[in-house]
């Protein structure tokens, strides 16, 4: 047990030291009466229009937005438990956010906006989903060898038939550094254990490149350094694919995972009132429409009147929504987590020190 706590303390120390080198981005009037600090694992490019609209509607509030890696965000929230600085914490790593709630780091909030959320999009009135997006593959059409993959089986076939062209040119998350990467890998293992095992084996034998962050993968796919990024957040991939005709986003037809972005208010947080107002804004029709029409995020409540909108998910096969339930906590049991990561390292032929 002492080893477990020592390992956690090391991770907390390393990650929060790195984090606090990052300065927040401010929105709103410098003379605003109140300050709302948001720690979030969402890229500012996808959130900036929403932040600007919020301070336009609430000129008496100034927002400080800090962009944080999902795993760093989890440990930072724990580290700040006695005196939180952030009033709202947003993450795509649903399991880590659910664990924060389960371990008593969040407080209850309820409003007419949270009440209208379906029960499967919230947890204990302490964790609230506001977007639901597909997990996708992104390919460089000009660099990819052969036909573009439609699903994981066709990707496996392409890897086998084009070994040289695929070696060192597939990118995915490093699940040791990325909280959402770990979540998606563990969900892949649950959805299709045999296919997942074969895919990991193929990735390992072809020197897959691992990353902490989605945009680093997307940048390398766009440049041609990679030909494919695997298990990427659909909102980021969709934005880049619409801007760059070299790129194509693929929703796998064997199954497409669907992930929720969710927010919580830390226990003991300052300015809970404005945190609740901001959360209500995220769930409002106005913000949900902005997410969809401006191509920012896949909203939790899309306008289905225009099914051809690229921000309405039209998966070619079954979807697997990652549910906000206790099952997510099983994968974050320390012993199981350590075993899963070690098996992942072995399959990808990566050492623990890499």
Secondary structure, DSSP 8 states (H G I E B T S, - for coil): -HHHHHHHHHHHHHHHHHHTTS--EEES-TT-SEEEEEEESS-HHHHHHHHHHHHHH-TTEEEEEEE--HHHHHHHHHHTTTS---SEEEES-HHHHHHHHHTT-B-----HHHHTS-GGGEETTTEEEEEEEEEEEEEETTTS-SS--SSHHHHHHHHHHTHHHHTT-EEEE-TTT-HHHHHHHHHHHHH-HHHHHHHHHHHHHTT-EEESSHHHHHHHHHHTS-SEEEEEEHHHHHHHHHH-TTEEEE--SS-EEEEEEEEE-BTT-S-HHHHHHHHHHHHSHHHHHHHHHTTS--BTT--TT-TTSTTS---SS-EEE--SSTHHHHTT-HHHHHHHHHHHHHHTT--TT-
